[in-house]
Every structure is written in C-alpha cells, then in structure tokens.
Amino acid sequence: MKVRKNIAISDSGFLFNPTTGDSYSVNPIGQEILQLLQDEKSEEEIMEHIAKNYMIDKDTVEKDLYDFLNMLQNYQLIV
C-alpha cells in the first residue's frame, strides 16, 4: 500500500486530501506508519518496526496496523 501522491502530510501529523477537501490528524505512531508507507515499506516491515521500537507484541501491532490501514483506505488516503 502507498500513500496517494496528492495527499499532503505535515510534520505535525496533519493530513490534507485536496481531492475531497478533507483534513485529518494522526498521532506520532500514525505519522511514523505514514512515513514508512511513503518509504514503500511492506506491512510486515512496518509491523516489525513498530513492535521493536515500541515494545508491543506483534499480535497487537498487527491488529492495530490493519485497523489503521483500513481507516486510511476508507478515507481514500492510500492505494
């Protein structure tokens, strides 16, 4: 999955979709996930990164990541 090219992401976690005019904000971990998606990391690589850096078990990371990705997909922020 990749972040759509027209999505603007600020350093403070603010996202803007110029196609719809909608804006969103994400927490620091959400920001990190978006950056990893922009760097074209796989879902597995993202899970490993988050689990390692935040000492969270992989099952929790997997569930939360898929919930977050589904939300991004529903808001048409990723493809």
N, C-alpha and C positions, 0 to 999 in steps of 0.2 A: 504494500500500500504506500501511496505517496500523497503528500500534501498538494492540493491543487496549486498550480503555479500563480494564479491570481490572488491567492489568499495572503493578506499582509499580516505579519506577526511581529509585534513589538517586543522589546527586551523585557517589558514588564508583564508579559503574558496576555496582552490584548490582541485578539484576532479580528480581522475585518474581511468580510466577503463582499467585494464590490459588485458582484453579480446580483446579490439579493439585497444588499444594503444592511445586512445583519452584522452585529458585532458580538463578540463573546470574550470572556476572560477565563484563563485557566490558572491553576495553582503551579508552583515551581516544578512539581513532578510532571504535570501535564505539559509544561513548557519543554522539559527535558525530552519527553516522549516525542513531541512535535519536532524537536531538533534532530533526534535520531531518525525519525521518518524522513526528514529533509535530507539527511545524510545517507538515505537509502538502506538503512539497516533493516534486517529481517525481523519478524515478530519474535523469533527465538532469540536473536541477538539483543533485542530490546528487553525481553524478559530477564535474560542473564544479567544485563547491565543494571537494571533496577533492583533485582534480587541481591546482587553483590554490593551495590553502593548504599542500599537502604536496609540491608539485613532483614529482608522479608522473605518468607518461604515462597517457593515457586508456585504453589497452588494458588495462593492469594494473589500473587503478581499476575498470573495467567488470567484469573477471573477478572481482576480489575482492569487489566490491559484490554481484554476483549470488550468489556463494558464501555471503556473509554473510546475504543476504535469504532464500536457500533454507534455511539453518540456522534462522533465526528462524521461518520458515514451518513447518518440520518440528517445532519445539518449540511451535507454536501461540501465538507471541507477536505475530504480525502477521496482518492480514487483507487 
